Amino acid sequence: MLPGLAALAACNREQRRVVGVVPKATSHLFFMAVHAGVKEAAAEFGFAIDWNGPQDETDHARQIQVVDAMVAQKVSALAISATDENTLSQAVQRAIDAGIPVSVFDSGVNAKGYLTFVATDNLAAGVTAAERLAALTGQQGKVGMVMHKPGGTSTMLREQGFAATMRNHPGLTIAARQYGMADRAKARAAAENMLTAHPDLAGLFASSEASSLGAMQALESRGLAGRVKLITFDTSESHVASLRAGTIDLMLVQDSRRMGYEVVKSLAVKLRGGTPPARLDLPVQVIAKADLSRPEVQSLLMPRM
């Protein structure tokens, strides 16, 4: 490239609007797939992306630091999945009050004036999990919930939908519920505790990626795969292997790539003078072993990174 053209290209890159995107955690497979959708939208709409967040989604302080740094850098727009709906509220409100367009994805935050909320319909997903587990257990027995962590809106809604729907099935009892605190080892310990306290447990619902991985490991280590019915949330290679092996009966999977794409698109609409929708609910996909060969399911489970 000629020197003059190179300088012009560099200038154009510098002039591109920067959109800050702050996930709950950069290490989770779910957010890696979200990142793929973010990059796809950025390429389409001509944005530069500043992708930054905590390593661990219990690190609220780090997420606040990242948001405040992006406000100080005067990013053109901001998208966030809040680690805690209340703890992050002031940092997000500071961004909005600074005149930065903000959209929220995956998990909500108690702030006023953000543009769009893009997420899985998590309450409906919890209802689906309860109905499917009721059918798998024959409407009888004890079930347990391997929950995620307090304060995360998305997983709280799944758990609320599950618990409320279980009340419609009088033959089933939620005998135990414990948090895995967004950590697969702690989730495994929680599942182990439930299985010890309730050896007659008929089923488990794990409401997140980490909770699912812990529950899978607990059942496999105790030789209970296939005997205790298990419905999980999110996906990974381990999830798919456990579904094939019969440890998992059903996986509930989010369209994480589309979530990342849509949240950046909402900001593009605003920056171009339009009005994005206030809310976009994405349906959850229920996947059984027999579904794994379907092309659309393979695309959902293995999104292009």
HELIX and SHEET records of a PDB file:
HELIX    1   1 PRO A    3  GLN A   15  1                                  13    
HELIX    2   2 LEU A   29  PHE A   45  1                                  17    
HELIX    3   3 HIS A   60  ALA A   72  1                                  13    
HELIX    4   4 SER A   89  ASP A   97  1                                   9    
HELIX    5   5 ASN A  122  LEU A  136  1                                  15    
HELIX    6   6 THR A  153  MET A  166  1                                  14    
HELIX    7   7 ARG A  184  ALA A  197  1                                  14    
HELIX    8   8 GLU A  209  SER A  221  1                                  13    
HELIX    9   9 GLU A  237  ALA A  245  1                                   9    
HELIX   10  10 SER A  256  LEU A  271  1                                  16    
HELIX   11  11 LYS A  289  ASP A  291  5                                   3    
HELIX   12  12 PRO A  295  LEU A  301  1                                   7    
SHEET    1   A 6 ALA A  48  TRP A  51  0                                        
SHEET    2   A 6 VAL A  18  VAL A  22  1                                        
SHEET    3   A 6 ALA A  77  ILE A  80  1                                        
SHEET    4   A 6 VAL A 102  PHE A 105  1                                        
SHEET    5   A 6 PHE A 117  THR A 120  1                                        
SHEET    6   A 6 ARG A 279  LEU A 282  1                                        
SHEET    1   B 6 LEU A 172  TYR A 179  0                                        
SHEET    2   B 6 GLY A 141  MET A 147  1                                        
SHEET    3   B 6 LEU A 201  ALA A 206  1                                        
SHEET    4   B 6 LYS A 229  PHE A 233  1                                        
SHEET    5   B 6 LEU A 250  VAL A 253  1                                        
SHEET    6   B 6 GLN A 285  ILE A 287 -1                                        
END                                                                             
